[in-house]
Amino acid sequence: MADTDGSTPLPELGTLRQQIDALDQQLLDLLNRRAHVAEQVGEVKRREGSPFFRPDRVAQVIEKIRQANRGPLKDEHVSAIWREIMSACLALESPQRVAVLGPFGTFCEQAAIEYFGGAADLIYCNSFDEVFHATASGSAQYGVVGVENMTEGVVTRSLDLFLHTPTHVVGEVSLLIRHNLLRKDNSLQDIEAVLAHPQALAQCQNWLNKHLPNAERRAVSSNAEGARLAAANPAYAAIASERASTLFGLHIVAHAVQDEAYNRTRFAVITLPQTMAMPPATGRDCTSLIVSVPNRPGAMHDLLVPLKTHGVSMTRLESRPARTGQWDYYFYIDLDGHPSEPHVEAALAELRESCAFFKVIGAYPLKA
């Protein structure tokens, strides 16, 4: 029977809820069927010695699902759901141990969850040095480290650690960073010190100058560590994520206190080559390398010539002191492309000949 306006009446709320309950049961049954198949996949991989985690396979599955999506769910929400489904199934095959900067609630943790899903076994470290060590030693299969912020530039400690580590980069995560001022008391009054990672303090310096000019700015190992300390001292405030406020029971006294609205940080996913080889080319890749050149006139020019000759675009160039006492430098370079592509392969071969030191630290798909 139609309503007076001619439309078909909606079912009662109780009826709709019964439909949802029935659909939930069907979804649960299907998910468990998928999980049983995943367990069999794990047995086959274990027998064949194949890698358990295949980010290219994850990307393919999610893209196929997005193409098949007809709504009303949005594509980005479908992607997030399927990433978690695949993460949960992978945990049945072989839980992935991932080292991140701790404690709970860091942006590094968030980046790891975005890449590996919520079922990954996260290992919380006190510094990026520990993340690299855990990954290189094999106590973690993967690590996630910050490498660059759009407003404050590169994370220099990460660059230095890439120089001598046996790990390489196999992926990246780009996060939109929203910093919040957290505190036990829901007030800006009587704050003696603001605690955060040095990068976060730098990214919020204008806001702090205006609103808390007399508060000490105290650098700590991570934003989440600042939140943990602020939870124990009412005179402290922390700059950290919304997730950290929930984890440590703090008020968000001020939202989005970063100076730049479009504030993104890149995180690199690292692992040993024997855990995961260089990902195959996707057509949208980045190759990262470290080089040094002899200290002579024209050395930098010689460094760039192979790239120009073979049409390879350089997307980043950073320098770090070599600490030899001779004013020598290492150069960190990002190139557009993959070493398996002929023009990139040719450019790298020529570049290697002109360098005193040459190391490819990774080639990986760029985030869309």
N, C-alpha and C positions, 0 to 999 in steps of 0.2 A: 504494500500500500504506500502511495506517495504522499509527501507532505502537501500542505495547501499551496505551496509555491511550485509544486511539480517535481521537486527533487526527491531522490530516494532517501528515506530516513536512515541515519546511522544506527548500527547495532548498539545495544546497551553496553556500558563500560565493562560490566562483568563478563559479557560475552566476548568482548575484544581481549580482555585479559586471559580468558580461557584459550583463545586462539594463540596468543603470545606464548603461554605456557606450553602448548602443544608443539609450537614451532621451536621453542627452546629445547625441548626434548629431542626433536628430530635433529637439530643442530648438534647437540651433544653426542647423539649416536653416530652421526656422520664424522664428527671430529675424532671420536675414538676409533672409528674404522680407519680414518686417515693415519692416526697414530700407530695402529697395528701395522699398516703398510710401511710406515717410516721405520719401525723397529726391524722389519725385514730388510729394508734398504741398508740400515746400519750393519746388519750381519753380512750382507754382500760386500759392503765397503771394507769391513774389517777383514774379510777373507781375501779380498783383492788388494788390500793395502792402499785403498783410495782415500783422499782427504774427506773428512766428514763435513767440514764447513766449506761451502762453495758460494761465495757472494754473487758470482755471476749467475749461478742457478737461481738464487733467491731473486735477483733482479729480473730474470726472465719470467719466473712464475708470477711475480707481482705485476709486471707489465702485461702479461697475458690476461690476468684477472681484471686489470684496469680497462683493457680493450673490450672485455666482455661485459663490463658493468653498464647497466641500463638505468641505474638510479632506483629510488631517490637518494641512496647513499652517495656521498661525494667521493671522487676518486682518491683523494688524499686520506680519507677515513678508511676506505677499503684497503688501501696500501698498508696503513698502520695495523689493521686487523690481521691481514695475511702475514705481515712480518712477525707478529706475535704467535700466530698459529705455527709458522715454520720454525720459530725459535723454540716453542714448546716441544715440537716433534723432534727437533735436533737434539734437545736435552735428553730424549729417550735413546737416541742413537749414541751420542757421546757429548756430555756437557762441556761447553767451551769455557775454559778458564781465561778470564780477561783482566789484566792489571790496569787499574785506573788510579788517578789522584783522589785520595780520600780526605776526610771521612765521607759518610753518606751525604748526598745532597749537592755534590759539586757539578759544575757544568761538564766536566770530564766524564763523570758517571752518566749524565744525561746523554752525552754523545755516544758512549758505549752502548747504552740501551737502544738508542736510535739505530745503530748499525747492527748489533747482534740480537736485539730483542730482549725482553724482560726475563727470559729463562736462562740467560748466560750466568755463569758462576763468576761474580765479580770479586777481584782481589784488591783490597784498598791499600794504597801505598801513601807514604808521607811526602813524597816528592817525585818529580819526573825522573830523577836519577834512579829511584827505586823501581819505577815502572819499567825503565829500560833494562835494569838488572834482572828483574823478575822474568821479563820476556826473553832476554838473552840466555838466562840460565835454564829456561824451560819450566820453571815453577808456574809460569803462566804461558798459555799458548799464544796469546795476543796481548798487546798493550795499546792504550789510547793516550796520546799526549797532545797538548796544545802546541800549535806551531805559529799561528799568526792571528792578529786581531786587526780589524779594518781601521781602527783609530790609533792604536798604540804600536802597530807594526809587529815584527816577529818576536817570538818567545826565544830569546837568545840562548837560554840554557838548553832548550831542546835542540837547537841547531848545533851547539857544541857537542852534545851527546851523540848526534848522528855520525860524527866524524869517525869514531873508533868502535862503534857498535857493530856486531855481526848481523843485526836485524835489518830488514828493509821495509819500505812502506808499501802496503797492498791496497789501501783505501783511504778515503777521507770523509769527514763529516763537517758540514758547515752549519753552525747554530746561530740563530738570532738571539743575542744576549740581552736579557732584561735584568738589570741590577735593581735590587730593592734594599732599603734600609730596614734592618730587623732589630728588634729589641724586646726585652721582657716586659717593659712598661710601654704602653701605647702613647708615647709622648716624645717630642724632640728636646724636652727640657733635661738639664743636668747630665748630658752625655759627656763623659770625660775622654773617651777614646773610641775611634771607629776602626774596626779590625777587618782586614780583607787581604787577598792576594795582591801583590804590588801592581799587577796589571789592572785589577779592578779599581784600586785606589786612583790610578792614573786616569782611568776611563770616566771617573766621577769627580774629578778635582774641581771643576767649575761649580757643580752643585754643592760640594762640600765647602768651598770658599764662601758661597752665598749663605748657606743655611747653618753650617756648623764651623764657623771660622776659628773658634777657639778649641775645638776638640783635637786631641792628638790623633794622628793617622798612623796606625800601627800595622806593619806588614806581617802577615802570617803565611803559613805554607799553602793554604787554600781558603777560598771563601767559606766553605762549609766548616773548616776548622775555626774560622772567625765566629761563625754562628754558634758553634758548640761552646766556645768561650763566653760569648755574649749571653748564652742561656744560663751560665753560672754566675754572672756578675751584672747586676742591674745598671751599673755605671757604664757598661760597654754597649756599643751598637755594632752591628755587622753589615757588610754589603754582601748580599748573597741572593740566591734564587728563591722563587716562591716555594719550590719543593723543600728547600732548607728550612723555611719558616715552619712548615708543617712537621718536618722530622724533629726539629728541636723545640717546638712549642713556643715560637716567638711571634710577636705582632709585626705586621708589615706597617711600619710607621710612615714610610713614604714609598710609593711605587715608582718604578722606572726612573731611577736617579742618574742613569748614565748620561753623559753630555751629548752623545750622538744618538739620535733615534734609531738610525739604521746601523746598529752595532753588531757585527758578526765576528765570530771566531772560528778558525779552521782547526780541526783536530786530525791528526794522522793516526791511522791504524797500522801498527807495526807487528812483525812476526819474524821468526827465523825462516830462511829459504826452505829448509827441510820440512817445516810445518805447512807452508804454502808457497808455491813458486810464484813468479811474477804473473799477475793476471793477464789474460790474453787481451789483445787490442779490441776496443769497442767502437772506435771511430771518434771518440771524444775522451781523450786521455791526457794525462800529464806525466812527464818524465822528470824526476828530480835528481840532481847530481851535485857533487862537491868537487871542486877543482882548485888547484893553485898553479900559478904560472911563474916562470923565472922573473926575478926583479930586474927587468931591463926595459929600455925604451921600446914602445910599440907592443908590449906583451898583451895588454888588454885588447888592442886592435886585432892581434892574431887570434885571440880567444873568440872574437865575434865573427871573423871572416867565414869559418865553416858554416855557421848558422845562416848567414846571408846567402852564401853560395848555394846551399841546398834548400833554401826557402823554409827554414824552421824558425818559428816565432818563439822568442824568449819572453815569458810572462812574468818572471821575477828574477832579480839579481840582488843578493845580499852579500856583504863581506863581514868576516870575523877575523880578528887577529890570530895568527898562527902560534903566537907565544914562543917564538924562537929567539927573540931579542934582536932580530934583524929587520923588523918592520915588514915582515911578510904577512900575507893574508890568504885565507881560504875564501872562495866564492861559492855561494849556494845559488844554484840556478834551477829554475823551473822552465821546462820546454813544453810547447804545445805539440802533442803527438806521442807515439809509442815506439820503442826501439825496434820492433818488428817491421815498422813501415820503412821502405827503402830509403826515403829521403832523410828520415831521422837516423837510421842506421849509418848512412854515409857521413852525415854531419858529426855524429858521435865518434866515428872512427878517425876522422881528421882532427877533431878536437882533442882526442886522447894524445895524438902525436905532439901537440904543442904544449901539453901540460906537464908540470913536474909531479903533480898528484891528480888522480882522476878516479872518481868513485860514483857509480850510479846507485843512489840510495832507494830508488823505487820507481815503478811505473804503474799507474793505477787509473781507474775510471774517475772522471770528474763528476761531481754532483750536478744534477740538472738544475 
